Amino acid sequence: MNYLAHLYLAQDSTESMIGGILGDFVKGSKKEQYPHKIKKGIELHRKIDSYTDSHPRSQASRRLYRPPWRRFAGIIVDLCYDHFLYRHWSKFTDAALTPFILNVYDILKTHRAILPGRLQAMIPFMIGDDWLGSYRDLSGVAQALKRLSKRMANGDQLAGAIDVTKHNYPNLESNFLIFFPDLIRFVNDIKSRND
């Protein structure tokens, strides 16, 4: 899952949301420098990623991307799933999406000092270009892929992935709509055991 999904699934507290986004930036034992609730958010992020990678519908979505995109299929599907979460937001929560996104941006600005340098540097671009809101349509996914391609070895191979996504859109959406409720149940189960 990508940013929007991790933030949605961690929406019970500011600390959990910070941990939800830090999961991609804090590796290994570096999480130990953070307060308990942020560490729990990082751990939840990692559990969500593991669950997502092993879920049959996510695996089916990744298989829709043949070489040269297969190597990046997990990243592409994560971005697509954020797009589908945006489009189907009201199926999963009564909370309004725009205020949720604005709250995330406020949290990131307010707590910027405790974030790793790479994430600190991203925040102005994330907010200025409204990365979370850009998932409303596939052009936002295409922009995210373009940003990623600049930071990755062999990132130029991501070119054309959006065309594959458009071609497989109904299958990807169907997979997401079956997968995401399973993921919500998985996360709720973790949260109930931690209470």
MIFI-871940 format. One record per residue: residue in three letters; x, y, z of N, C-alpha, C in turn. Coordinates in pm, 1 decimal. Layout:
N
{"ALA" {X Y Z} {X Y Z} {X Y Z}} ...
***
This chain:
195
{"MET" {83.9 -117.3 0.0} {0.0 0.0 0.0} {88.5 123.7 0.0}} {"ASN" {30.6 232.2 -49.4} {107.2 356.5 -54.6} {55.7 453.7 52.8}} {"TYR" {97.1 578.0 46.9} {73.2 674.6 153.2} {-72.7 685.4 196.7}} {"LEU" {-164.5 704.5 102.6} {-303.4 728.9 140.2} {-359.4 611.4 219.6}} {"ALA" {-335.6 491.2 174.8} {-388.4 373.7 245.3} {-325.2 359.1 383.4}} {"HIS" {-194.8 376.9 393.6} {-130.1 365.0 524.7} {-183.2 470.6 620.8}} {"LEU" {-205.8 589.0 572.9} {-258.2 695.0 658.7} {-401.8 667.3 699.0}} {"TYR" {-482.2 619.8 605.5} {-620.7 584.7 636.4} {-625.8 474.3 743.3}} {"LEU" {-544.2 373.2 726.9} {-546.7 259.1 818.1} {-490.0 293.4 955.3}} {"ALA" {-418.7 405.7 965.1} {-358.1 447.6 1091.7} {-430.6 566.6 1152.1}} {"GLN" {-550.2 593.7 1109.9} {-612.1 721.3 1140.5} {-658.4 740.1 1285.2}} {"ASP" {-627.1 649.0 1373.6} {-674.5 661.7 1510.8} {-598.9 765.4 1594.9}} {"SER" {-477.8 804.1 1554.8} {-403.7 906.0 1630.4} {-298.0 970.7 1541.8}} {"THR" {-256.0 1089.5 1582.0} {-149.3 1159.6 1510.1} {-22.9 1075.8 1507.0}} {"GLU" {13.1 1016.8 1620.7} {135.7 937.2 1629.1} {130.0 816.8 1536.5}} {"SER" {16.0 751.8 1531.3} {-0.5 635.7 1444.1} {11.2 676.1 1297.5}} {"MET" {-43.5 791.9 1262.9} {-33.1 839.9 1125.3} {111.8 871.6 1089.9}} {"ILE" {183.1 932.2 1182.6} {325.3 959.6 1158.0} {398.7 827.6 1136.1}} {"GLY" {373.8 730.7 1221.9} {434.2 599.0 1204.4} {394.0 534.1 1073.3}} {"GLY" {268.7 556.0 1033.1} {219.7 499.1 908.0} {295.3 548.4 786.8}} {"ILE" {335.3 672.8 789.8} {411.4 724.6 675.9} {560.9 698.5 691.9}} {"LEU" {608.1 688.7 815.9} {750.3 664.0 839.6} {794.1 524.2 797.9}} {"GLY" {700.6 431.8 786.0} {735.5 294.3 753.4} {820.2 278.8 628.9}} {"ASP" {806.6 370.1 535.1} {886.9 365.1 412.0} {1020.8 436.9 426.7}} {"PHE" {1041.1 506.1 537.8} {1160.0 588.8 553.1} {1250.2 544.6 667.9}} {"VAL" {1198.0 465.8 759.8} {1272.9 422.2 877.4} {1291.6 271.6 867.8}} {"LYS" {1412.6 231.2 850.2} {1442.3 89.1 831.6} {1500.2 28.3 958.6}} {"GLY" {1474.6 -99.7 975.4} {1534.6 -176.4 1084.3} {1510.3 -118.0 1221.0}} {"SER" {1614.4 -113.2 1300.9} {1602.3 -71.3 1440.7} {1597.6 80.9 1456.6}} {"LYS" {1607.4 156.2 1349.7} {1601.1 303.0 1361.7} {1467.9 350.3 1418.4}} {"LYS" {1367.4 263.5 1413.6} {1237.9 300.2 1471.0} {1246.3 320.7 1621.4}} {"GLU" {1350.1 263.9 1684.8} {1362.4 271.0 1830.7} {1382.3 413.4 1880.7}} {"GLN" {1419.7 505.2 1793.8} {1440.3 643.6 1836.7} {1308.6 719.1 1853.8}} {"TYR" {1197.8 656.7 1813.8} {1068.2 725.1 1817.6} {987.1 682.5 1940.0}} {"PRO" {893.8 769.9 1981.7} {804.8 733.3 2092.8} {723.4 607.5 2060.1}} {"HIS" {671.3 544.8 2164.9} {603.3 415.7 2154.5} {493.3 414.2 2047.0}} {"LYS" {404.6 514.0 2048.5} {291.5 512.5 1954.5} {337.8 527.1 1809.7}} {"ILE" {443.4 601.5 1786.1} {497.3 613.0 1650.0} {560.9 480.5 1609.5}} {"LYS" {633.6 416.9 1702.6} {692.0 285.2 1673.0} {583.4 184.9 1637.3}} {"LYS" {472.2 188.7 1709.5} {361.5 97.1 1679.2} {306.4 125.6 1538.9}} {"GLY" {303.3 252.4 1500.5} {257.9 288.5 1366.1} {351.6 235.3 1258.9}} {"ILE" {481.9 242.6 1285.0} {581.1 188.5 1190.9} {563.9 36.7 1178.9}} {"GLU" {545.2 -28.7 1294.5} {525.0 -174.4 1293.0} {398.3 -211.5 1216.9}} {"LEU" {292.0 -133.7 1236.8} {167.3 -159.7 1164.1} {188.9 -143.7 1014.1}} {"HIS" {261.4 -41.3 975.6} {294.6 -20.2 833.8} {359.6 -146.1 775.9}} {"ARG" {455.7 -199.3 846.5} {528.2 -317.4 797.9} {436.7 -439.2 789.3}} {"LYS" {347.5 -454.6 886.9} {252.7 -567.2 883.4} {156.0 -552.1 766.1}} {"ILE" {112.6 -429.6 740.6} {23.6 -403.6 627.0} {94.1 -439.5 496.9}} {"ASP" {219.3 -398.9 483.2} {294.1 -430.6 361.2} {308.5 -581.8 342.1}} {"SER" {338.7 -653.9 450.0} {353.3 -799.8 440.4} {221.4 -865.4 403.0}} {"TYR" {114.1 -821.8 466.0} {-17.7 -876.8 436.3} {-55.1 -849.3 290.1}} {"THR" {-30.9 -727.1 247.7} {-63.2 -687.8 109.7} {14.1 -773.5 10.6}} {"ASP" {142.2 -790.8 34.3} {225.1 -869.4 -58.2} {179.3 -1014.1 -68.1}} {"SER" {122.7 -1067.9 39.2} {84.5 -1209.4 39.7} {-61.5 -1233.3 0.3}} {"HIS" {-139.6 -1127.6 -11.0} {-282.5 -1144.5 -40.4} {-301.5 -1189.5 -185.9}} {"PRO" {-384.3 -1291.3 -209.6} {-403.4 -1342.8 -346.9} {-447.4 -1236.4 -447.5}} {"ARG" {-530.2 -1141.4 -405.1} {-576.4 -1038.5 -499.8} {-465.2 -939.9 -534.3}} {"SER" {-379.2 -908.9 -438.9} {-264.4 -823.1 -469.7} {-167.3 -896.0 -561.8}} {"GLN" {-147.6 -1023.4 -535.7} {-60.9 -1102.9 -622.9} {-118.3 -1108.9 -764.1}} {"ALA" {-249.8 -1124.6 -774.9} {-314.2 -1127.3 -907.3} {-295.8 -993.5 -977.9}} {"SER" {-305.7 -884.7 -903.6} {-285.3 -752.0 -963.5} {-142.5 -736.6 -1013.1}} {"ARG" {-45.3 -782.4 -934.8} {94.6 -770.2 -976.6} {122.9 -853.5 -1102.2}} {"ARG" {55.6 -967.0 -1114.5} {77.8 -1052.2 -1232.6} {26.8 -988.7 -1362.1}} {"LEU" {-54.8 -886.2 -1351.8} {-104.2 -817.5 -1472.0} {6.7 -737.8 -1541.2}} {"TYR" {116.0 -716.0 -1470.9} {228.6 -639.5 -1524.9} {338.8 -735.8 -1566.9}} {"ARG" {356.3 -748.3 -1695.3} {458.2 -836.6 -1751.4} {589.1 -758.0 -1765.8}} {"PRO" {699.9 -828.1 -1791.7} {825.4 -755.8 -1815.5} {806.6 -653.8 -1928.5}} {"PRO" {865.5 -537.4 -1918.4} {967.3 -494.2 -1821.3} {909.6 -436.3 -1691.4}} {"TRP" {776.5 -436.9 -1676.1} {715.4 -375.1 -1557.6} {705.3 -470.9 -1440.3}} {"ARG" {722.2 -599.3 -1461.2} {703.7 -698.1 -1354.5} {788.7 -663.9 -1232.7}} {"ARG" {910.9 -621.1 -1256.6} {1002.8 -589.2 -1146.0} {947.0 -479.3 -1055.3}} {"PHE" {867.0 -390.7 -1112.0} {812.6 -277.3 -1038.1} {664.3 -294.6 -1006.2}} {"ALA" {610.8 -413.8 -1031.5} {466.7 -435.7 -1019.5} {413.9 -402.6 -880.2}} {"GLY" {489.0 -436.0 -776.4} {442.7 -405.9 -640.9} {423.6 -256.7 -618.7}} {"ILE" {517.9 -178.3 -666.0} {509.8 -31.9 -653.1} {391.8 21.6 -733.9}} {"ILE" {378.9 -25.6 -855.7} {270.9 21.6 -942.8} {135.3 -10.7 -881.3}} {"VAL" {120.0 -132.9 -834.2} {-8.0 -174.1 -774.8} {-36.9 -93.6 -648.3}} {"ASP" {64.2 -67.3 -566.0} {43.4 15.2 -446.3} {-14.1 151.8 -483.7}} {"LEU" {41.9 212.9 -586.1} {-7.7 343.5 -630.8} {-149.4 332.8 -685.9}} {"CYS" {-174.2 228.8 -762.6} {-309.6 208.2 -817.2} {-410.6 187.8 -705.0}} {"TYR" {-370.6 114.0 -602.1} {-462.1 89.0 -492.0} {-492.7 217.6 -415.6}} {"ASP" {-397.7 310.4 -405.6} {-429.1 440.9 -347.2} {-530.0 515.4 -434.0}} {"HIS" {-516.6 503.4 -564.2} {-613.8 563.9 -656.5} {-753.2 505.9 -630.9}} {"PHE" {-762.3 374.2 -618.4} {-892.6 311.8 -595.6} {-947.9 346.4 -457.6}} {"LEU" {-860.0 359.0 -358.1} {-907.0 402.9 -227.1} {-965.2 543.2 -237.3}} {"TYR" {-898.9 630.4 -308.7} {-951.1 766.3 -327.5} {-1089.5 759.7 -391.9}} {"ARG" {-1100.6 682.9 -498.1} {-1226.6 676.2 -574.9} {-1340.1 610.0 -496.6}} {"HIS" {-1305.3 518.8 -407.5} {-1407.8 445.2 -333.2} {-1405.8 478.9 -184.1}} {"TRP" {-1349.6 592.7 -149.6} {-1332.0 634.5 -10.8} {-1460.3 618.9 71.0}} {"SER" {-1572.2 663.9 16.2} {-1698.1 663.9 91.3} {-1749.8 523.1 120.4}} {"LYS" {-1696.8 421.4 53.8} {-1735.2 283.3 84.9} {-1670.6 236.1 215.0}} {"PHE" {-1563.3 301.7 254.9} {-1484.9 254.1 368.0} {-1492.7 343.1 491.6}} {"THR" {-1541.5 465.0 475.8} {-1549.2 556.4 590.1} {-1651.2 666.5 563.0}} {"ASP" {-1704.9 720.3 671.1} {-1793.6 835.9 660.5} {-1714.9 966.6 665.5}} {"ALA" {-1587.3 958.8 699.6} {-1503.3 1078.9 708.2} {-1484.4 1138.4 568.6}} {"ALA" {-1493.7 1269.7 560.6} {-1473.8 1337.4 432.7} {-1325.9 1331.7 394.5}} {"LEU" {-1299.2 1306.2 267.7} {-1162.2 1284.6 221.9} {-1077.4 1412.0 223.3}} {"THR" {-1130.8 1521.9 173.1} {-1050.3 1644.8 165.7} {-1003.0 1691.0 303.5}} {"PRO" {-1089.5 1697.9 404.7} {-1039.4 1734.6 538.0} {-937.6 1633.6 592.4}} {"PHE" {-955.4 1505.5 561.0} {-859.1 1404.7 603.8} {-721.3 1436.1 545.4}} {"ILE" {-717.4 1464.3 416.0} {-590.4 1494.9 349.0} {-528.0 1621.9 406.9}} {"LEU" {-608.9 1724.4 426.9} {-556.7 1849.6 483.1} {-501.9 1827.7 623.8}} {"ASN" {-567.7 1741.9 701.6} {-518.4 1709.1 835.2} {-382.5 1639.0 827.2}} {"VAL" {-367.3 1547.0 732.5} {-238.4 1479.3 714.2} {-129.4 1581.9 684.6}} {"TYR" {-157.2 1673.7 593.8} {-57.3 1774.7 560.3} {-22.4 1860.4 682.5}} {"ASP" {-122.1 1895.7 763.5} {-95.9 1972.4 886.5} {-7.9 1892.9 982.7}} {"ILE" {-37.2 1763.0 996.1} {42.9 1677.2 1084.5} {187.4 1673.3 1036.9}} {"LEU" {207.1 1656.6 907.1} {343.2 1650.2 853.3} {417.9 1781.7 874.6}} {"LYS" {349.9 1894.1 855.2} {414.4 2024.1 877.8} {447.3 2044.2 1025.7}} {"THR" {352.4 2011.3 1111.1} {370.1 2031.8 1255.6} {481.8 1946.1 1313.0}} {"HIS" {495.4 1823.9 1262.3} {592.0 1728.8 1318.1} {713.5 1708.1 1227.5}} {"ARG" {735.1 1801.2 1139.9} {842.4 1788.2 1041.3} {978.8 1764.7 1105.5}} {"ALA" {1004.8 1829.0 1217.1} {1137.0 1822.3 1280.2} {1176.2 1681.4 1323.6}} {"ILE" {1080.4 1594.3 1352.7} {1114.4 1459.4 1398.0} {1124.3 1359.2 1282.4}} {"LEU" {1098.0 1405.5 1161.5} {1098.3 1315.9 1045.9} {1237.8 1306.1 985.2}} {"PRO" {1269.2 1193.2 920.4} {1399.5 1179.9 853.9} {1416.1 1286.0 744.9}} {"GLY" {1541.7 1321.3 717.6} {1571.9 1428.3 622.5} {1506.9 1410.8 486.5}} {"ARG" {1506.5 1288.5 434.3} {1447.8 1265.8 301.0} {1298.7 1296.4 301.3}} {"LEU" {1228.9 1258.0 408.2} {1085.6 1287.7 417.6} {1064.0 1437.2 440.9}} {"GLN" {1148.1 1498.5 523.8} {1137.7 1643.6 544.5} {1147.6 1717.5 411.5}} {"ALA" {1240.8 1674.4 327.4} {1260.5 1740.1 197.7} {1141.8 1719.8 104.8}} {"MET" {1071.4 1608.3 120.4} {956.8 1577.7 33.4} {831.3 1655.6 69.1}} {"ILE" {817.1 1690.1 197.6} {690.5 1746.5 245.9} {643.9 1869.0 166.4}} {"PRO" {728.7 1967.5 138.0} {678.8 2081.9 60.7} {624.7 2042.0 -77.6}} {"PHE" {688.2 1944.4 -139.9} {642.4 1898.7 -271.0} {513.2 1818.2 -257.3}} {"MET" {508.3 1734.3 -154.9} {388.4 1653.6 -130.6} {267.0 1743.5 -111.1}} {"ILE" {283.5 1847.8 -30.6} {173.2 1939.3 -3.3} {146.6 2030.1 -122.5}} {"GLY" {253.0 2088.5 -177.4} {237.3 2182.4 -288.9} {172.3 2119.6 -411.8}} {"ASP" {207.3 1995.4 -439.3} {150.3 1925.6 -555.3} {33.0 1835.8 -516.5}} {"ASP" {-5.9 1840.8 -389.8} {-119.0 1763.2 -337.4} {-112.2 1617.1 -381.0}} {"TRP" {-4.3 1550.7 -340.3} {15.5 1411.2 -381.3} {-101.4 1322.6 -342.3}} {"LEU" {-153.4 1339.7 -219.6} {-263.5 1252.8 -175.9} {-391.4 1280.3 -255.2}} {"GLY" {-417.0 1405.2 -282.9} {-535.1 1441.1 -362.3} {-521.0 1406.4 -509.1}} {"SER" {-397.6 1394.3 -554.8} {-375.7 1365.8 -697.5} {-416.3 1224.1 -736.1}} {"TYR" {-439.7 1138.1 -636.0} {-481.6 1001.4 -667.2} {-623.9 995.4 -721.7}} {"ARG" {-690.8 1110.6 -728.3} {-829.2 1111.4 -776.4} {-841.6 1054.7 -917.5}} {"ASP" {-736.3 1069.0 -997.5} {-740.9 1010.3 -1132.3} {-604.8 952.5 -1168.9}} {"LEU" {-601.8 882.2 -1279.6} {-478.9 811.0 -1316.7} {-364.3 903.6 -1353.1}} {"SER" {-393.0 1027.8 -1386.7} {-283.0 1119.8 -1416.0} {-198.3 1141.8 -1290.7}} {"GLY" {-260.3 1137.5 -1173.3} {-185.2 1147.3 -1048.7} {-96.8 1025.7 -1026.2}} {"VAL" {-147.6 908.2 -1062.5} {-66.9 785.6 -1054.3} {50.5 796.1 -1150.9}} {"ALA" {24.5 846.8 -1271.2} {130.4 863.3 -1371.7} {238.5 958.8 -1320.0}} {"GLN" {197.3 1066.8 -1254.6} {294.5 1162.0 -1198.5} {377.5 1096.8 -1088.1}} {"ALA" {312.2 1016.9 -1004.6} {385.2 947.7 -897.8} {487.3 850.4 -957.2}} {"LEU" {448.7 780.2 -1062.0} {541.7 689.4 -1128.9} {659.5 765.2 -1188.6}} {"LYS" {631.4 881.7 -1242.1} {737.8 964.6 -1300.8} {836.0 1010.0 -1193.0}} {"ARG" {782.9 1051.8 -1076.6} {870.7 1092.4 -965.4} {957.0 975.0 -921.0}} {"LEU" {894.6 858.6 -908.0} {968.6 739.8 -865.6} {1076.7 701.2 -964.9}} {"SER" {1046.2 712.6 -1092.4} {1140.8 669.4 -1195.5} {1271.6 747.4 -1187.8}} {"LYS" {1264.5 871.4 -1139.1} {1384.5 954.7 -1128.0} {1473.5 913.5 -1011.5}} {"ARG" {1414.5 843.4 -913.5} {1489.5 806.2 -793.2} {1537.1 661.2 -795.2}} {"MET" {1498.9 586.0 -896.0} {1526.9 442.8 -895.9} {1625.7 404.1 -1004.1}} {"ALA" {1707.7 304.6 -973.5} {1791.0 244.8 -1077.6} {1697.9 176.7 -1177.7}} {"ASN" {1722.7 195.1 -1303.4} {1638.1 141.1 -1410.6} {1495.4 193.9 -1404.2}} {"GLY" {1477.1 309.9 -1343.0} {1344.3 369.2 -1330.1} {1278.8 400.8 -1462.7}} {"ASP" {1360.7 416.5 -1567.1} {1303.7 445.0 -1699.4} {1213.2 330.7 -1745.6}} {"GLN" {1228.4 213.4 -1684.4} {1143.3 100.1 -1721.3} {999.1 118.6 -1674.0}} {"LEU" {976.3 217.5 -1588.5} {839.0 245.9 -1546.3} {757.9 312.4 -1657.2}} {"ALA" {826.5 366.0 -1757.9} {756.2 427.9 -1869.8} {662.8 324.6 -1932.9}} {"GLY" {543.2 365.4 -1959.5} {445.5 276.7 -2021.0} {360.6 200.1 -1922.2}} {"ALA" {398.2 203.6 -1794.9} {321.7 128.9 -1694.1} {179.5 181.3 -1681.9}} {"ILE" {160.5 310.9 -1702.2} {25.2 366.5 -1689.4} {-65.4 314.0 -1800.4}} {"ASP" {-8.6 286.0 -1918.5} {-89.3 228.6 -2026.5} {-133.8 86.9 -1991.2}} {"VAL" {-45.5 11.0 -1928.4} {-80.5 -123.9 -1883.1} {-189.4 -113.8 -1775.9}} {"THR" {-177.3 -13.6 -1689.8} {-276.9 8.1 -1584.6} {-413.4 38.5 -1646.0}} {"LYS" {-416.9 126.3 -1744.2} {-544.0 160.5 -1810.4} {-606.4 37.1 -1875.0}} {"HIS" {-523.1 -42.6 -1938.4} {-571.5 -163.9 -2005.2} {-631.7 -263.1 -1905.2}} {"ASN" {-572.4 -269.9 -1786.8} {-615.3 -366.4 -1684.9} {-700.5 -304.5 -1574.2}} {"TYR" {-748.1 -184.0 -1597.3} {-818.3 -108.2 -1493.8} {-932.1 -187.0 -1427.7}} {"PRO" {-1022.5 -248.6 -1503.4} {-1132.8 -320.8 -1437.9} {-1084.6 -434.9 -1347.7}} {"ASN" {-983.4 -507.6 -1391.8} {-930.8 -617.0 -1309.5} {-862.9 -564.5 -1183.7}} {"LEU" {-786.2 -457.6 -1198.4} {-719.1 -397.8 -1082.7} {-822.1 -347.3 -981.3}} {"GLU" {-924.4 -280.6 -1031.2} {-1027.9 -226.8 -942.5} {-1103.1 -339.8 -871.0}} {"SER" {-1137.0 -443.4 -943.9} {-1205.6 -558.2 -884.3} {-1119.4 -623.2 -776.2}} {"ASN" {-991.6 -641.1 -805.6} {-900.2 -698.7 -706.6} {-893.8 -612.2 -580.9}} {"PHE" {-883.8 -481.1 -601.6} {-877.3 -389.8 -487.4} {-1003.0 -399.7 -401.8}} {"LEU" {-1119.3 -401.0 -464.3} {-1245.3 -399.6 -389.1} {-1268.2 -528.5 -310.3}} {"ILE" {-1202.2 -635.1 -348.1} {-1206.4 -757.9 -268.5} {-1096.7 -754.9 -161.8}} {"PHE" {-979.2 -709.5 -200.5} {-864.6 -707.1 -109.6} {-880.8 -609.5 6.1}} {"PHE" {-924.5 -486.1 -21.0} {-916.0 -382.0 81.8} {-1002.8 -410.4 204.3}} {"PRO" {-1124.3 -460.7 189.2} {-1199.0 -498.0 310.8} {-1127.0 -605.6 393.4}} {"ASP" {-1059.1 -698.3 325.7} {-979.2 -798.2 398.5} {-867.9 -730.2 477.0}} {"LEU" {-803.2 -633.0 414.8} {-695.3 -560.0 481.6} {-748.4 -482.7 602.1}} {"ILE" {-863.3 -419.5 587.3} {-923.0 -346.2 699.5} {-950.0 -441.2 816.4}} {"ARG" {-1004.7 -560.1 787.1} {-1028.3 -657.8 894.3} {-897.7 -700.4 960.5}} {"PHE" {-795.3 -721.1 879.8} {-663.4 -757.2 931.9} {-611.7 -649.3 1027.2}} {"VAL" {-619.2 -524.8 986.3} {-570.7 -412.9 1068.0} {-656.2 -397.2 1193.6}} {"ASN" {-787.4 -408.5 1179.3} {-874.1 -396.7 1297.1} {-845.0 -505.7 1399.5}} {"ASP" {-812.2 -625.1 1351.0} {-776.6 -733.5 1440.2} {-648.4 -700.7 1517.5}} {"ILE" {-549.4 -645.7 1448.6} {-425.1 -604.3 1514.7} {-453.7 -497.3 1618.9}} {"LYS" {-534.3 -398.7 1581.3} {-565.3 -289.1 1673.7} {-640.9 -340.2 1797.0}} {"SER" {-732.0 -435.1 1777.8} {-808.9 -486.5 1891.7} {-718.8 -564.2 1987.1}} {"ARG" {-616.3 -630.1 1935.2} {-524.0 -703.9 2021.0} {-429.0 -609.7 2094.9}} {"ASN" {-407.9 -489.4 2039.0} {-317.4 -393.0 2101.6} {-386.6 -304.2 2204.2}} {"ASP" {-519.2 -309.3 2209.3} {-591.7 -222.2 2303.3} {-580.0 -270.4 2446.0}} 
***
